[in-house]
Amino acid sequence: MKSTFSEIGEWIYEQTGIEIPADKQEFEIYQNPRGQISCQGKISYKGPVSSTHALPRIKLDLTADERVVLPPVRAQIFHPYSDVPEDGIEVLAYDYVEAFAEKFRALAERTRPRDLYDVVHLYRNAEARPDPQRFMEVLRAKCEFKGIEIPRIADLEPHRTDLESGWIHMLQHQLPALLPVAIFWGALPEIFAWLEGAVTQPLAAMPIGTGETLIRERIISLPAGVRGQTYIEMIRFAAANRLLVEIDYRDKQGNRSTRAIEAYSLRRSQAGDVLLMAVRADNGQPRSYLVDSILGVKAIQTPFAPRYPIELTPSGLQSIPRTASSGSGATFEVRRAPVVRRLPTLRSTRSSSFTAANGPTYVFRCSVCGKTFNKKSYDATLNTHKNNRAGYECYGTFGTYVTTKY
């Protein structure tokens, strides 16, 4: 192991300048509970801003006998920098269903704070949430391999005290804000009901104005001196955790104030402004805020129950096309793909038909077999299809956004 990672370290240094000292690599070979050999490694590295004292470390867990139920998928590494290869960076990774089931199995077996936190977040990602029957098939296979029963909510109750005692100690230092454990524990009944086939009524979408466009880009390049991207990441974090966020905001009249909001989506107005769509926490009224007029953002430890779908999760490596922003003069830089469009309701049947036939086409790629699908709506769910490479029906039901055709 040391010899192999020494060679890897030399290659990384040649390619990136990041040093991985050979004398700072530790490996422990041990026997896992199933009697098989596993390995844990701790790899220290020295980057351009690393401390000269204690170096940061990467922890590796290498297991030879883990049960991987679904074939791995090719995933793009998010690398929004100028040295990204033309074809991007791809790795083999767990299928989303596999990752979700693995975390669920870990929650049943260990019931650690990070497992509960991850399970709730994976479930809340409604756009990627798998079919419960398919999920149960994968979960059952994983539990059988570990020699445990399919978890029930009652099975977790004996571990609740230990989980609560470690909640703050194990998670608070990793997050900008952490909700009480009771909020996450309280989400479990809904998750277990979903596993048993319960159907939840979807929330109605937040009303969209004429000419507004829903933005699902990961990176939004703003003018120098504007901390908009930093603020957007904090807002995304708060929304994913169902936390209110307090924004420091200057309105068009120059008045500056703070207010607590529920954040729901980012949109681009017909005039080219980037808007944060939200609901004020004090009166429940929908509001829109110019992103480049936000002067500060802070997540506060006050939860909220969503009134609308939260549409802030990024969809692939994209960005906002460059446009002239009215009022502030802000511009937004092109990266790779145009924004996802939601067309306003048209008045006549003829116009609507014309738009449906000639409007944008969204291209999604199956994360399992790689087949592409052209869709007239921004909907990543896939119809039943054949895996052309393998010759059998593909089990992929969710696609990755590729581009928009006009």
C-alpha positions as CSV (number, residue, x, y, z in Angstrom):
1,M,0.0,0.0,0.0
2,K,2.8,2.4,0.9
3,S,4.6,1.7,-2.3
4,T,1.5,2.2,-4.4
5,F,0.5,5.4,-2.7
6,S,4.0,6.8,-2.8
7,E,3.8,6.5,-6.6
8,I,0.4,8.1,-6.6
9,G,1.7,10.9,-4.4
10,E,4.6,11.6,-6.9
11,W,2.1,11.7,-9.8
12,I,-0.2,14.1,-8.0
13,Y,2.7,16.4,-7.1
14,E,3.8,16.5,-10.8
15,Q,0.3,17.2,-12.0
16,T,-0.9,19.7,-9.3
17,G,1.9,20.7,-7.1
18,I,0.1,19.2,-4.0
19,E,2.6,17.3,-1.9
20,I,1.8,14.0,-0.3
21,P,4.8,13.2,1.9
22,A,5.6,9.5,1.9
23,D,6.4,9.6,5.7
24,K,2.9,11.0,6.4
25,Q,1.0,8.0,5.1
26,E,-0.4,5.5,7.6
27,F,-2.2,2.3,6.7
28,E,-3.8,-0.2,9.1
29,I,-4.8,-3.7,7.8
30,Y,-7.5,-5.3,10.0
31,Q,-10.2,-8.0,10.0
32,N,-13.7,-6.7,9.6
33,P,-16.7,-8.3,11.4
34,R,-17.3,-10.6,8.5
35,G,-13.8,-12.0,8.9
36,Q,-12.5,-10.4,5.7
37,I,-9.5,-8.1,5.3
38,S,-10.1,-4.3,5.2
39,C,-7.8,-1.3,5.3
40,Q,-8.0,2.2,6.7
41,G,-5.5,4.8,5.5
42,K,-4.7,8.3,6.6
43,I,-3.0,10.4,3.9
44,S,-1.5,13.8,4.8
45,Y,-1.1,16.5,2.2
46,K,0.5,19.9,1.8
47,G,-1.3,22.3,-0.5
48,P,-0.6,26.0,-1.3
49,V,-2.2,27.2,1.9
50,S,-1.5,24.3,4.2
51,S,-0.3,24.9,7.7
52,T,3.5,24.3,8.3
53,H,2.6,22.3,11.5
54,A,-0.2,19.7,11.5
55,L,-1.1,18.8,7.9
56,P,-4.7,18.1,6.8
57,R,-5.5,14.5,6.2
58,I,-7.7,12.4,3.9
59,K,-9.1,9.3,5.5
60,L,-9.5,6.2,3.2
61,D,-11.6,3.1,4.0
62,L,-10.8,0.2,1.6
63,T,-13.2,-2.8,1.7
64,A,-12.9,-5.8,-0.6
65,D,-16.2,-7.6,0.3
66,E,-18.8,-4.8,0.4
67,R,-22.1,-5.6,-1.3
68,V,-22.7,-3.2,-4.2
69,V,-26.2,-4.0,-5.5
70,L,-26.4,-1.7,-8.5
71,P,-23.8,-1.1,-11.1
72,P,-21.9,2.1,-10.4
73,V,-22.7,5.2,-12.5
74,R,-20.3,7.7,-14.1
75,A,-20.5,11.0,-12.3
76,Q,-19.0,14.3,-13.2
77,I,-16.7,15.9,-10.6
78,F,-17.7,19.5,-9.9
79,H,-14.6,21.5,-10.9
80,P,-15.6,25.1,-11.8
81,Y,-12.0,26.2,-12.5
82,S,-10.1,27.2,-15.6
83,D,-7.9,24.0,-15.7
84,V,-10.9,21.7,-16.0
85,P,-10.3,19.2,-18.9
86,E,-12.5,19.7,-22.0
87,D,-14.3,16.5,-21.4
88,G,-14.7,17.2,-17.7
89,I,-13.6,14.8,-14.9
90,E,-15.6,11.5,-14.5
91,V,-15.5,8.9,-11.7
92,L,-17.4,5.7,-11.0
93,A,-19.7,6.4,-8.1
94,Y,-22.6,4.8,-6.2
95,D,-26.0,5.1,-7.9
96,Y,-28.2,7.5,-6.0
97,V,-30.4,4.7,-4.9
98,E,-27.4,2.7,-3.7
99,A,-26.1,5.6,-1.7
100,F,-29.5,6.2,-0.1
101,A,-29.9,2.6,0.8
102,E,-26.4,2.3,2.2
103,K,-27.0,5.3,4.5
104,F,-30.4,3.8,5.5
105,R,-28.7,0.5,6.4
106,A,-26.0,2.4,8.3
107,L,-28.7,4.3,10.3
108,A,-30.3,0.9,11.3
109,E,-26.9,-0.7,12.2
110,R,-25.1,2.2,13.9
111,T,-27.7,5.0,14.4
112,R,-25.1,7.7,14.3
113,P,-25.9,11.4,14.0
114,R,-24.4,11.8,10.6
115,D,-26.4,8.8,9.3
116,L,-29.7,10.4,10.5
117,Y,-28.7,13.7,9.0
118,D,-27.8,12.2,5.6
119,V,-30.9,10.0,5.4
120,V,-33.3,12.9,6.0
121,H,-31.5,15.0,3.4
122,L,-31.4,12.2,0.8
123,Y,-35.1,11.8,1.3
124,R,-35.9,15.5,1.1
125,N,-34.3,15.6,-2.4
126,A,-37.7,14.9,-3.9
127,E,-36.5,15.3,-7.5
128,A,-34.0,12.4,-7.1
129,R,-36.1,10.3,-4.6
130,P,-36.4,6.8,-6.0
131,D,-39.4,4.5,-6.3
132,P,-39.9,3.0,-2.8
133,Q,-40.3,-0.5,-4.1
134,R,-37.0,-0.3,-6.0
135,F,-35.3,1.3,-3.0
136,M,-36.6,-1.5,-0.7
137,E,-35.1,-4.1,-3.1
138,V,-31.6,-2.6,-2.8
139,L,-32.0,-2.0,1.0
140,R,-33.1,-5.6,1.5
141,A,-30.0,-6.9,-0.3
142,K,-27.7,-4.7,1.8
143,C,-29.3,-5.8,5.1
144,E,-29.2,-9.5,4.1
145,F,-25.4,-9.1,3.4
146,K,-24.9,-7.5,6.8
147,G,-27.1,-10.1,8.5
148,I,-29.6,-7.6,9.9
149,E,-33.4,-7.2,9.4
150,I,-35.0,-4.5,7.3
151,P,-35.1,-1.6,9.8
152,R,-38.3,-0.4,11.4
153,I,-38.8,2.9,13.2
154,A,-39.2,1.1,16.5
155,D,-35.8,-0.5,16.1
156,L,-34.1,2.9,16.2
157,E,-35.8,4.1,19.4
158,P,-33.4,2.3,21.8
159,H,-30.5,4.3,20.2
160,R,-32.2,7.7,20.4
161,T,-30.5,8.7,23.7
162,D,-27.0,8.0,22.4
163,L,-27.8,9.7,19.1
164,E,-29.0,12.8,20.9
165,S,-26.0,13.0,23.1
166,G,-23.6,13.0,20.2
167,W,-25.6,15.2,17.8
168,I,-23.9,18.5,18.6
169,H,-20.5,17.1,19.3
170,M,-20.3,15.2,15.9
171,L,-22.0,17.6,13.6
172,Q,-21.9,21.2,14.8
173,H,-18.3,21.9,13.8
174,Q,-19.0,20.7,10.2
175,L,-22.1,23.0,9.5
176,P,-22.8,26.7,9.4
177,A,-26.0,26.0,11.5
178,L,-27.4,22.9,13.0
179,L,-31.0,22.2,13.9
180,P,-32.0,20.3,17.1
181,V,-31.9,16.5,16.6
182,A,-35.7,16.4,17.4
183,I,-36.4,18.1,14.0
184,F,-34.5,15.3,12.1
185,W,-35.9,12.5,14.3
186,G,-39.4,13.9,13.7
187,A,-38.9,13.4,10.0
188,L,-38.5,9.6,10.3
189,P,-42.2,8.7,10.5
190,E,-42.8,10.3,7.1
191,I,-39.8,8.5,5.6
192,F,-40.9,5.1,7.0
193,A,-44.4,5.8,5.7
194,W,-43.0,6.4,2.3
195,L,-41.2,3.1,2.4
196,E,-44.5,1.4,3.1
197,G,-46.1,3.0,0.0
198,A,-47.8,6.1,1.5
199,V,-48.3,8.9,-1.1
200,T,-47.7,12.5,-0.1
201,Q,-49.5,15.3,-1.9
202,P,-47.0,17.5,-3.7
203,L,-46.8,21.2,-2.9
204,A,-48.1,23.6,-5.5
205,A,-45.3,25.5,-7.2
206,M,-44.6,29.1,-6.2
207,P,-46.3,31.5,-8.7
208,I,-44.0,32.6,-11.5
209,G,-44.1,36.0,-13.1
210,T,-44.4,36.7,-16.8
211,G,-41.0,36.2,-18.5
212,E,-39.3,34.8,-15.4
213,T,-36.9,31.9,-15.7
214,L,-36.1,29.3,-13.1
215,I,-32.4,29.1,-12.5
216,R,-30.8,25.8,-11.6
217,E,-27.2,26.6,-12.3
218,R,-24.6,25.7,-9.7
219,I,-22.3,28.6,-10.3
220,I,-23.4,32.2,-10.8
221,S,-20.5,34.5,-11.7
222,L,-21.1,38.0,-10.3
223,P,-19.0,41.2,-10.7
224,A,-15.9,41.6,-8.7
225,G,-16.6,42.8,-5.1
226,V,-20.1,41.1,-5.0
227,R,-20.4,38.2,-2.6
228,G,-23.5,36.9,-4.3
229,Q,-22.2,33.3,-4.8
230,T,-21.2,33.0,-1.2
231,Y,-24.7,34.2,-0.1
232,I,-26.4,31.9,-2.5
233,E,-24.5,28.9,-1.1
234,M,-25.6,29.9,2.4
235,I,-29.2,30.3,1.2
236,R,-29.1,26.9,-0.4
237,F,-27.8,25.3,2.7
238,A,-30.5,26.9,4.9
239,A,-33.3,25.9,2.5
240,A,-32.1,22.3,2.3
241,N,-32.1,22.2,6.1
242,R,-35.5,23.9,6.3
243,L,-34.0,26.8,8.2
244,L,-35.0,30.5,8.0
245,V,-32.3,32.8,6.7
246,E,-31.8,36.4,7.7
247,I,-30.8,38.7,4.9
248,D,-29.3,42.2,5.1
249,Y,-30.9,43.9,2.1
250,R,-30.9,47.3,0.4
251,D,-34.1,48.1,-1.6
252,K,-34.4,50.2,-4.7
253,Q,-35.0,53.3,-2.6
254,G,-31.7,52.8,-0.8
255,N,-33.3,51.7,2.5
256,R,-31.3,49.0,4.3
257,S,-32.9,46.5,6.7
258,T,-32.8,42.8,7.7
259,R,-35.6,40.3,7.5
260,A,-36.0,36.6,8.1
261,I,-37.2,34.6,5.1
262,E,-38.1,31.2,3.8
263,A,-36.0,30.7,0.6
264,Y,-37.5,28.8,-2.3
265,S,-35.9,29.5,-5.7
266,L,-33.7,31.6,-7.9
267,R,-35.2,33.2,-11.0
268,R,-34.1,35.6,-13.7
269,S,-36.6,38.4,-14.5
270,Q,-37.5,39.5,-18.0
271,A,-35.2,42.5,-17.4
272,G,-32.2,40.3,-16.7
273,D,-32.1,40.6,-12.9
274,V,-31.4,37.6,-10.7
275,L,-34.1,37.2,-8.1
276,L,-34.3,35.2,-4.9
277,M,-37.9,34.1,-4.4
278,A,-38.9,33.8,-0.8
279,V,-41.6,34.2,1.8
280,R,-41.3,36.6,4.7
281,A,-41.3,34.8,8.0
282,D,-43.1,37.6,9.8
283,N,-46.2,37.9,7.6
284,G,-46.2,34.9,5.2
285,Q,-46.1,37.1,2.1
286,P,-44.2,36.0,-1.0
287,R,-41.4,38.4,-1.9
288,S,-38.6,38.6,-4.5
289,Y,-35.1,40.1,-3.7
290,L,-32.4,41.2,-6.1
291,V,-29.4,39.0,-5.5
292,D,-26.9,41.8,-6.1
293,S,-28.7,44.0,-3.5
294,I,-28.2,41.4,-0.7
295,L,-25.5,42.7,1.6
296,G,-25.3,39.8,4.1
297,V,-26.8,36.4,4.8
298,K,-27.1,34.4,8.0
299,A,-28.8,31.1,8.6
300,I,-30.8,31.1,11.9
301,Q,-31.7,28.1,13.9
302,T,-35.5,28.5,13.3
303,P,-37.1,25.8,11.2
304,F,-39.9,26.3,8.8
305,A,-42.4,24.0,7.0
306,P,-42.2,24.6,3.3
307,R,-45.2,26.2,1.6
308,Y,-43.9,25.6,-1.9
309,P,-41.3,23.2,-3.4
310,I,-37.8,24.2,-2.7
311,E,-36.1,24.6,-6.1
312,L,-32.6,25.7,-5.1
313,T,-30.8,22.4,-5.7
314,P,-28.3,22.9,-8.6
315,S,-28.7,20.7,-11.7
316,G,-25.2,20.0,-13.2
317,L,-22.4,22.3,-14.2
318,Q,-24.2,25.4,-15.7
319,S,-24.4,29.1,-15.2
320,I,-26.4,32.2,-16.0
321,P,-25.8,33.6,-19.5
322,R,-24.4,37.1,-19.6
323,T,-27.1,39.7,-19.6
324,A,-27.4,43.4,-18.9
325,S,-29.0,43.9,-15.5
326,S,-31.3,46.7,-15.1
327,G,-30.7,49.1,-12.2
328,S,-27.5,47.8,-10.8
329,G,-25.6,47.2,-14.0
330,A,-24.5,43.7,-12.8
331,T,-23.5,41.1,-15.5
332,F,-23.5,37.4,-15.3
333,E,-20.9,35.2,-17.0
334,V,-21.5,32.4,-19.4
335,R,-20.1,28.9,-18.4
336,R,-21.7,26.1,-20.4
337,A,-25.4,25.8,-20.7
338,P,-28.4,28.1,-20.9
339,V,-30.8,28.4,-18.0
340,V,-33.9,26.2,-17.6
341,R,-36.9,28.1,-18.9
342,R,-40.4,28.1,-17.6
343,L,-42.5,29.9,-20.1
344,P,-45.3,32.2,-18.9
345,T,-48.9,31.1,-19.6
346,L,-49.9,32.3,-23.1
347,R,-53.3,33.7,-23.9
348,S,-54.4,31.9,-27.0
349,T,-54.6,28.2,-27.8
350,R,-52.8,28.7,-31.0
351,S,-49.8,30.4,-29.3
352,S,-49.6,27.7,-26.7
353,S,-49.5,25.0,-29.4
354,F,-46.9,26.8,-31.3
355,T,-44.7,27.2,-28.2
356,A,-45.2,23.5,-27.2
357,A,-44.0,22.4,-30.7
358,N,-41.2,24.9,-31.1
359,G,-40.1,25.8,-27.5
360,P,-37.0,24.6,-25.7
361,T,-36.1,20.9,-25.5
362,Y,-34.4,19.6,-22.4
363,V,-31.9,16.8,-22.8
364,F,-31.3,14.3,-20.0
365,R,-28.9,11.4,-19.9
366,C,-29.7,8.2,-18.1
367,S,-27.2,7.9,-15.2
368,V,-27.0,4.1,-15.7
369,C,-26.7,3.3,-19.4
370,G,-25.9,6.8,-20.8
371,K,-28.9,7.0,-23.2
372,T,-30.1,10.5,-23.9
373,F,-33.8,11.7,-23.8
374,N,-35.3,14.8,-25.3
375,K,-38.1,16.2,-23.1
376,K,-40.4,19.2,-23.6
377,S,-40.5,19.9,-19.8
378,Y,-37.7,20.0,-17.2
379,D,-38.5,16.6,-15.8
380,A,-35.6,14.2,-15.1
381,T,-37.8,11.1,-14.6
382,L,-37.2,8.6,-17.5
383,N,-39.5,6.2,-19.3
384,T,-38.8,2.5,-19.4
385,H,-36.0,1.9,-21.9
386,K,-33.5,-0.7,-23.0
387,N,-29.8,-0.6,-22.1
388,N,-28.4,-0.6,-25.6
389,R,-24.9,-1.7,-24.5
390,A,-26.1,-4.6,-22.4
391,G,-29.2,-5.5,-24.5
392,Y,-31.6,-5.7,-21.5
393,E,-34.1,-3.4,-19.9
394,C,-32.3,-0.6,-18.1
395,Y,-33.3,0.0,-14.4
396,G,-32.4,3.7,-14.7
397,T,-35.4,5.9,-13.8
398,F,-33.7,9.3,-13.3
399,G,-31.6,11.3,-15.7
400,T,-28.9,14.0,-15.4
401,Y,-29.5,17.3,-17.2
402,V,-27.2,17.7,-20.2
403,T,-28.3,20.8,-22.2
404,T,-31.2,22.7,-23.6
405,K,-31.9,22.9,-27.3
406,Y,-33.8,25.8,-28.9
